[in-house]
Every structure is written in C-alpha cells, then in structure tokens.
C-alpha cells in the first residue's frame, strides 16, 4: 500500500488546480511526503512516491514525478518537469521551462536558469541504453546558464559556472567557468570580473539599459570572449 505523508492542508498554501499524490503505474507501494510551508501554484502536479522537504515553492504547471527525493527550501518555477528518480538537495532553484531527466543529481544550492535541458539516455530507443539511463551529477553551488543542454553521465563540479547556450558533453571541474558547443573550460570563478565592473563596461560599450541590467547576473550572460579574464 502507498503511504501518503503529506502535511495537512493548513500547513501549506496552494492555488486551486493543484494535484498531490497523482497515481503512477511505477510506484504503487512507494511512500509520498510533502513537508510543511509549501507554496504551490495552479497546475502543479506532484506524483505519488516522491519525498519532498519543507518550504517547497512551485510556479504554474510544474510536474514532479515519482521516486524523487527533494530537500528543503527548493524552488521550481513555471512549466518545469522533474522526471522520476532524481535527487535534489537543499536550496536548489530551478527556473522556468526546464527539464530534469530521470536519475539526475542536483546537490545543495544548485541553480538552473530558464530553459536548461538535461538528458539521461546515450542511445534513445536502444533497450540496452534504456537500462543504463543516468542523468548528470551537478555539484553543490554550480550555476547553469540559460538554455544549456547537459548530456548523460556528465559530472559538473561544485561551484562551476556554465555559460548560456552551452552543450555540456564532458565533465567540468569544480570552480571552473565553461561555455561553448561543446562546452570547454575557459577560466575559473575567481578570475571573473566583479559584477559592478562588468556592468559598467557593458554600459560603456553602448548597450541599452535593459541589456545592461540583464548582464548583471553572471550565469545568465553569454561570456564575453574578448574579456581578458578568459584569455
């Protein structure tokens, strides 16, 4: 028998149209749990068989499949899917329109920017490959930029930074800045220019105020290939 350990409704806040404990053919006997102080927006679906810590926050139309283990203070924004069998740590932030494939590991404090896509199947459609599916392992504090694709079995080290639009096909060492298609290591986090200095330089190059504001978050910006920090 499945065990439903969801906190009582008064312990969390949700819109109408939220589904908790959606039945899955894969996990009929699994334990389900949702900790207190969750905030769930309309369209969120949490399958039976996932165990989720305190203070989960979702946007609209978030799907969390079965057999996931999710820590405390996790934010998952609109139109994102967490497929089954993932391990997600504390204080992880997953932005809009992301796909986290089965058997992915996101350690504490990982950030996924909008549009990140994670793969787990080396040869889709091959029965042998299906039996060996595994998503990437993303280390604590790593930041993944907009529209990055990460392929199966890749390990991204703690505090690594992956530039926008990259395709990550091989491991990235801790504290490394990597970008490109395929992504290559270019520098280290410590070599990045201060964000205030970088924003000032962007304005000096005649960018619009809106573009300059958008560049204020390092992980959401395509790395400046002419930046001396990356020479």
C-alpha positions in Angstrom: 0.0 0.0 0.0 1.2 3.5 -0.8 1.8 5.7 2.3 0.7 9.4 1.9 2.5 11.6 4.4 1.6 15.0 3.0 1.4 17.7 5.6 -2.2 18.8 6.4 -3.6 21.5 4.1 -3.3 24.1 6.7 0.5 23.6 6.8 0.9 24.8 3.2 -0.6 27.2 0.7 -1.8 26.2 -2.8 -4.0 27.5 -5.6 -7.0 25.6 -6.9 -6.0 23.1 -9.5 -3.0 21.5 -7.6 -2.8 17.7 -7.6 -0.9 15.9 -4.8 -0.4 12.1 -4.9 -1.1 11.6 -8.6 -1.1 7.8 -9.2 1.8 6.3 -11.1 2.0 2.8 -12.5 5.7 2.7 -11.5 5.3 3.4 -7.7 2.1 1.9 -6.3 3.7 1.0 -3.0 6.0 4.0 -2.5 5.9 6.5 0.3 4.8 10.1 -0.5 5.7 13.0 1.7 5.5 16.8 1.4 6.9 18.9 4.2 5.2 22.0 5.8 5.1 25.5 4.5 4.9 24.6 0.8 3.6 27.2 -1.7 2.1 25.5 -4.8 0.8 27.4 -7.8 -2.1 26.3 -10.1 -1.3 23.4 -12.4 1.4 21.8 -10.1 1.2 18.0 -10.1 3.2 16.0 -7.6 3.1 12.3 -8.3 2.7 9.7 -5.5 6.1 8.2 -4.5 8.2 11.4 -4.0 9.5 12.6 -0.7 9.8 16.4 -0.5 11.1 18.5 2.4 9.9 21.8 3.9 9.0 25.0 2.1 8.8 23.8 -1.5 7.8 26.6 -3.8 6.4 26.0 -7.3 5.3 28.2 -10.2 2.5 27.3 -12.5 2.3 23.9 -14.3 5.2 22.3 -12.5 5.3 18.4 -12.7 7.3 16.4 -10.1 7.3 12.8 -11.0 7.6 9.7 -8.7 10.6 8.4 -6.8 12.2 11.8 -6.3 13.9 12.9 -3.1 13.9 16.7 -2.8 15.3 18.7 0.1 14.2 21.8 1.9 13.7 25.3 0.5 13.6 24.2 -3.1 12.1 26.5 -5.7 10.8 25.1 -9.1 9.4 27.7 -11.4 6.7 27.5 -14.1 6.5 24.9 -16.8 9.3 22.8 -15.4 9.3 19.0 -15.2 11.3 16.9 -12.7 11.3 13.4 -14.1 11.4 10.3 -11.8 14.3 9.0 -9.7 16.1 12.3 -9.2 18.0 13.5 -6.1 17.7 17.2 -5.4 19.4 18.9 -2.4 18.5 21.9 -0.2 18.0 25.4 -1.5 18.1 24.4 -5.1 16.5 26.8 -7.6 15.2 25.6 -10.9 13.9 28.3 -13.2 11.1 28.2 -15.8 10.9 25.8 -18.7 13.5 23.3 -17.5 13.6 19.6 -18.0 15.4 17.5 -15.4 15.8 13.9 -16.7 15.4 10.7 -14.7 18.3 9.8 -12.3 19.8 13.3 -12.2 21.5 14.5 -9.0 21.5 18.2 -8.1 23.4 18.9 -4.9 22.7 21.8 -2.5 22.4 25.3 -3.8 22.5 24.4 -7.5 20.8 27.0 -9.8 19.3 26.1 -13.2 18.5 29.2 -15.4 15.5 29.2 -17.7 15.4 26.6 -20.5 18.0 24.2 -19.1 17.6 20.7 -20.6 19.1 17.6 -19.1 19.5 14.3 -20.9 20.0 10.8 -19.5 19.9 8.3 -22.4 23.0 7.8 -24.5 21.2 6.0 -27.4 17.5 6.8 -27.2 15.4 3.8 -28.3 18.1 1.3 -27.6 16.9 -1.2 -24.9 20.4 -1.6 -23.5 20.8 2.1 -23.3 17.4 2.4 -21.6 18.6 0.1 -18.9 21.6 2.2 -18.2 20.0 5.7 -18.1 21.7 8.2 -15.8 21.4 11.9 -15.8 24.3 14.2 -14.9 25.6 14.9 -11.4 25.7 18.6 -10.7 27.8 19.6 -7.6 26.9 22.0 -4.8 26.6 25.6 -5.8 27.0 25.1 -9.5 25.2 27.6 -11.7 23.9 26.6 -15.1 23.1 29.4 -17.6 20.1 30.0 -19.9 19.3 27.2 -22.5 22.2 25.0 -21.5 22.0 21.3 -22.5 23.7 18.7 -20.3 24.3 15.2 -21.7 24.1 11.9 -19.7 26.7 10.8 -17.3 28.4 14.3 -17.1 29.7 15.4 -13.8 29.7 19.2 -13.2 31.9 20.1 -10.2 30.9 22.2 -7.2 30.6 26.0 -7.8 31.2 25.6 -11.6 29.6 28.1 -13.9 28.3 27.1 -17.3 27.7 29.9 -19.8 24.4 30.4 -21.6 23.6 28.3 -24.6 26.3 25.7 -23.9 26.2 22.0 -24.7 28.0 20.1 -21.9 29.3 16.8 -23.3 32.1 16.1 -20.8 32.9 16.6 -17.1 33.6 20.1 -15.8 35.9 20.6 -12.8 34.9 22.4 -9.6 35.1 26.2 -9.6 35.5 26.3 -13.4 33.9 28.6 -16.0 32.9 26.6 -19.1 31.0 27.6 -22.2 30.5 26.8 -25.9 29.3 23.9 -28.1 30.7 21.7 -27.0 31.5 23.4 -23.7 35.1 23.8 -22.8 36.8 25.0 -19.7 37.8 28.6 -20.2 38.8 30.0 -16.7 38.0 29.9 -13.1 35.3 31.5 -11.0 37.9 33.6 -9.1 39.0 35.1 -12.4 35.6 36.6 -13.2 35.4 40.4 -13.1 33.4 42.0 -10.4 29.8 42.3 -11.5 29.7 46.0 -10.9 32.8 46.5 -13.1 31.3 44.2 -15.8 28.0 46.1 -15.8 29.9 49.4 -16.1 31.9 48.1 -19.0 28.7 47.0 -20.7 27.2 50.5 -20.5 30.5 51.9 -21.8 30.1 49.8 -24.9 26.7 51.4 -25.6 24.4 48.7 -24.5 20.8 49.7 -23.6 19.8 50.0 -20.0 17.7 46.8 -20.3 20.6 44.8 -21.7 22.9 46.1 -19.1 20.5 45.1 -16.4 20.2 41.6 -17.8 24.0 41.2 -17.8 24.1 41.8 -14.0 23.7 38.1 -13.3 26.8 36.3 -14.5 25.2 32.9 -15.1 22.5 34.4 -17.4 25.0 36.1 -19.7 27.0 34.6 -22.6 30.6 35.0 -21.6 32.4 37.9 -23.3 35.1 36.1 -25.4 37.1 39.3 -25.5 37.2 39.6 -21.7 40.9 39.5 -20.6 39.7 37.3 -17.7 39.2 34.5 -20.2 42.3 34.9 -22.3 
